[in-house]
Amino acid sequence: MFPGKSDSVYKRRQNVVKPVQSVPQCLVGLLSENHVTYVFFPAPHRMRKTVLLDLEHLKDLNCGLGQVSYQLAKRLDGYDDGEIKIHFLVPNTFRSVFKSETEPVSWQRRHFPFCCKKYDLWHAIHQHSSYFPSRLHRTPYLLTIHDLNFLGEKRPPKARRRLKRLQRKVSRASAITVISKFTEDVVRKHLHLRGLWNREIPVFTIYQGVDLPVYSMGQPPFPISGKFFFAIGSVEKKKNFIALVDFMKQMPNDQLVIAGNKNTAYAKEVQDRIQTLGLANRVFLPGIIGEEEKAWLYQHCEAFLFPSKYEGFGMPVIEAMGFGKPVFLSTWSSLPEIGGHYAYYWKDFDPERMREVFLTKMAEYKSNPTFPEKLKEYAKSYNWDKTVAEYIKVYRHLLGLTVPNPANSSGEIILRNTKK
């Protein structure tokens, strides 16, 4: 017999078992020699590492975080590569929906996590989650930060309180992922990226994927005919939709549809401005719309308008480009990064200058018949399969597993631990 390194050999004499050496797997069994029994025990197989994905926001599929949760769940459902197995933390109504093992959100999980199941890695897919792994379990904690928009939206005292709460989450994180380079820059500027024992917390930039609607119904059930522009998003102050209402006063022959939640104080401001400017028959706020209605509006609009001031990513920008539509954006936050040189930009919100930029760039768009196809190709570079692959690489890194070479010939978005 030739000793190897994979299995332990134990020597038994007079009811005593002692480890002697290692032998190859093929020698596992019981052998007797000179009244000495050698007992061969196979080396234990490496257990699968378990990752819990916090999908608590599936409770609201009409919001951006709800859609992110849904897209990640759809692609990671049942994931088990022999080394990593994905589990989901979900609202009770989703417990029987997935193939992956699920854990329901509960007051026990929120307030007494040390009494709940332990995992090898916990991934909070957004910074607002109320659920954490137990400190007693010492579970590695991966935190995804989408934006720090509250720094511009809230008054300074409230913004400081929210930043302090976020800092506590960051300080216990093993790593941070962000959804754009802009968000990374803001995180590095406002948060202290040091953890326990002054350990540096790595930051990985992983862009979101975008799923383009592939189906469409007939015209949506609200009054619209002829040329129209389209905008979408919760009607909140950060979206700056009131600038579009003023812009429409300069465009007397066109219509505008602003879709999204309108149960907000800012939506009331927007509707009042529409009435004041006499645009009620040309500017429409239908509220929250379905995927089929959204697809129809993207397909048939003349242009997509998005003057938002605070975005961590800007998913509608890529959705509109996926339909080959010209996209007009503000120069604020992440929008220039995501739109790149495929979008057109308003540098300020003076209605007359917005009109000048719009007419000039629309003429440029129409003079280039190949540009719509270029927009569609660019939009395809943001897909959820790539996003999920990048997250798996981070999981493997944090779990101490072999990380495959991230470079490939398909132009995949590369996982970056960006340090300054």
N, C-alpha and C positions, 0 to 999 in steps of 0.2 A: 504494500500500500504506500502511496506517495502522498504526503500531506499537502493540502492546499490551503486556501484562505476563506472559503465560503461557509464552512460548517464547523461547529464545535464538536470535539470528541470528549466523551466523559468516560472515566475509568471507574468501574464498580468492583469493590472487593469488601466482603464482610459488611454489606449494606451501605458502603460508602461510595459516592459517586464524585469523581474529581475531573476537572477539565484537564486534558492532556495536550492536545494539539488541534490543528484544523485539517480537514480532509476535503477532497472534492465532493461535489454533490452526488456523483455516481456511487459513492461508497456509503451512502446513508443506509443504515440497517443495524442489525445486531450480529456481531462476530465474536467467537470465543477463541482464546489463545492462551495456553498455559494456565487454565482455570481462571483467567481474567476476562471479564465481559466488557467489551467496548460498546458503548451506546452512542450512536451518531444522531445528533439532532440537527435538522435542516436550519440554516440561517433564516431568520424571519424575513418575510417579504416586506418591502417598504409599503407602508400604508398610504392610501390616497390622502392627499391634503384636501381639506374642505374649505371652500370659500363661500361666505354668506354675502349675497348681493341685496342691499337695502332697496326694495322696490315699493316702499310705503306710498309713494306718490301715484301708484296705479289707481288710487281712489279718485283721481281727477284727470281723465284722459283728454280733457279739452284744454289743458294748460301745457306749456312747453315741457315742464319736468315730467308730467304724466306721459307725454309722448316719448321722451327719452327713456323712461322706465319701460314702456311697452316695447320699444325697439330693442333694447338690451335683453329683455326677457325673451322676446321672440327668437333671438339668435343664440342665446345661451341656455335655452330650455333643454334640459337633459344632458348638458355638457359633462362629459366624463372621458378624459383622454388617458386614463390609467394612472395618472399622477395627480390630477386636479379634478375635483368634483364640485360642481356649483350647486348651492342651495339658495333659495329665495326667501326673503322676509316680505310678506305680502299682506294686504288687507284680507279680512276673513272671506269676503266674497270671491277672492281669487284662489283660494286654497286648492280647489279641485281642477283648476284650469290647466296647470302645467304638469309636464312629466318630471321635472326636477322636484326633489324633496323641498317642501315649503314649511315655513314657520309663520304663524299668524302674528301680526302686530298685537300687542297686548299691554296691559298695565304692568304685568310682571316683567316683560321684556324691557319696558321703559324705565321702571323704578327699581327693579331687583334683578338686573342682568346676571348677577353671580349665581342666581337660582336656575338660570336657563342653560340651554345647550351650548357647549363650547365649540368654536370653530378655529381653524388654523389661520384664517385671514378674514377680516371684515372690510367690505367696501361700501362706504357711504357715497352714493352716486351724486349727491348734492350737499351743499353746506348747511341746509336748513333742517336736516333730519333731527328728530328728538331721540333717536335710538343709538346706543353705543354698545360695544362689547364690554364685559366686566373688566375692571382693572385687575381683579384677583386672577383672572384667567390669563392675563398678559397677552391677549390676542393682538397681533399686528393690525393696525388700523390705517386703511387707505381712504383718503378724503379727496373727493372731487369738488373743486371750486369753479362755479360757472361765472360769477361776476362779483364785483363789489359795488354794484350800482347804488346801494344805499348811501355811499359816501357823497354822492351828488344829489340824491333824491331827498334825503332826510335832513332835518335841522342838525347842527353840529352836536348838541348834547345827545340826541338819540342815535346819531351815526356813531359816536364814540362808544356808546353802550353796546351797540350791535357789533362793532369791531372788536371790543373786548371779549364778547361771547365767542366770536369766531376764532380769536386768538387762542382761547382755551382748547378748542377743537384741534387747531393746528398744532399746538404744543404736544398733544398726545398722539399725533399722527406719526406713522412710520414713513409715509411718503405722501406727496400731494400730486394730484393731476389737475390740469387746467385745460380749458377748451379752446383757448386762443393765446397767441403770443401777447396780445394786449392785456388779457387777464393775468398772465404770468407777470408782466411788468408791474401791474397794479398790486398784485400780491406781494411781490418783492419789495415794493416801496412802502407798504403800509403794515405788513405783518412780519413778526420776528420768526425766522425759519430755523429755530433751534429747539430741540426737544430735550428729553431727559439726559442729564450729564453733558449738556451743551452739545449734543449730537446734531450735526447738520441734517436738516430734513430735505431730501431730494425733491425736485419739482420736475414733473414730466408734462410736456405739452401733447395732448391727444385731441385732435379736431373731432367734432361731432360728425356723425354721418347724417345724410338726408335721404329719406325715402320719398320719391316723387309719386304723386297720385297717378295711377295708370287707368283710371276709369272716370267717366263723366256722364252726367245725365243731361236732360234738356235744360233749358234756361231756368235759373233759380226763381222761386216764387216771390219776386219783388220787382217793382216797375223799373225796367231799364231797357233802353233800345238805342241803337247807334253806337258811336264810339264811346268808350269809357276807360278810365284808369282804375287801378286796383291797389288797395293797401290792406294789410291784415295785421292784427295784433290786439291784445287787450288795450282798450281805450283808456290809457293812463297818461299822466303828464310826461313821462319819460319818452313816450312814443312821438310826441310833438305833432300830433295829427292836426292841430289847429293851424299849423303853418300850411297844410294842404288846403284847408278851407279858404284861407286868404289867397292862395295861389289859384284856386278855381275861379275866383272873381275875375282873374286875368285871362281865363280860358272860357269864353262865353258859349262855345259850341261843343263843349265836352262835358262828360259826367264822371263822377267818382264814387266808388264803392269802398267804404272803410268797414271791414268785417272784423268782429271780435267782441269780447265781453264789453257791454256798454252800461253795466250796472255800477258805474263809478261816478264820483263827483266831477272828474275831468270830462267824462262823456257828456255830462250836462252842460259844461262850458262849451264843448264843441257844438252841441245841438243848438245852443243859444246863438253862437256865432253864425251858424248856418241860417237861422231864422233872420238874424239882423242883416245879413248880406243878401237876403232874398234868394237863397240857393236851395231851398227845400225840394225843388223839382229836379235838381241836378246832382246833389250830394246825398248819398244814402248810407245809413248806419243800420244794417240788418241784424246786428248782434252776432252771436256765435253761429257759425255755419258748419255743415257737415263736410266730410272729405269729398263727396261727389260735387257739392256746390263749389267748394274751393277749387277743384280741378277745372270745372267749367269756367270760373272767373279767371284763372290763370290762362287757360287756353284762348279766351276771347278778348282779353284786355289789350289795349294799345300799348300800355307800359305799366310797370310796377313801381310804385312810389313809396319810399320808406325813409322819412326824415328823422328817424329816431336819434336820441341823444345818448342813450345808455343801453348798450348791448354787450353781452359777453361773447356772443357768436353771431347770431342773426340768421337763423334757419330759413325764414321766408326769402331771403336774398338768393340762396342757392335753389330753392324750389322754383322761383320765377325764372331763373336762368335755365333750369332744366326744361322749361317750355320754350326756350329761345327768345324770351321777352327782354326788351331793354329795361334796365334797372337804374333808378335814380335814388341816390342815397345822400345822407349827410356825411360830413367828414369826421364825425364824432366816434369815439370809442373804437370798437373792433371792426366797424364796417369797412374802412379802407383796406384792412388786412384781408377780410373775407371776400370783398368784391373785387379787389385787385384792379388790374387795368381793364377788366371786363365790364365794370360798372361806370356810370356817370355820376358826378358829385355836385351837390350844392354846397358852396362854401359859406353861405349865409342864407337867411330865410326872408329876405326882402322879396315880396311877391313879384315885382317887376323883374328883378334879376333872376329869380327862379324861372320865370317865363322865358327869358332870353336864353338861359342855359338849356332849358328843356327843348325849345324849338331848334336850337343849333345842334344839339346832340341827337335829336330824333331824325333830323335831316342826314346826319352822319351815319346813323344806324341804317336808315333806309337805302343809303347809297352803297352799302356793303352787303350784298346778298348772301355772302358766306358767314357773316357774323352770327346769325342765329344758331348755326351748327356748332360754331366755336363755343358759344355759350353753353350749349347742351353737353359738349365734351368736357368743359371745365366743371360743370355741375356733377358729372359722374365721378370726379376725383374725390368727392365727399360721399363715401358710402359706409353703411354701418358694418359691413363685413370687415373692412379695414380697421374701423374704430375698435371693434371687438377683438381683433387680432392684436392690436396694440395693448389693450387692457390685459389680455392673457400674458403678454410678455412681462408686464409689470407684476402680475400675480406671481409668475415664476421667479422673478427677481426677488420679491419679498419673501417667498417661501423657500429660497435657497435652492431652487431647482435650476437645471441647465437652461439658459436662455438662448434660443436659436438666433443666428445672425439676422438682425432686422433688415439688412439691405437685401433688395431683390430687384429683378429686372423689370418689374411691372410699374415702377414709379410709386410704390406704396409710401404713404406717409410714415416717416421714420420716427420711432420712439426716441425722444430726446430728454436727457437729464440736463437741463440748461443751467449752467452756473455762470455767475458774473464775478 
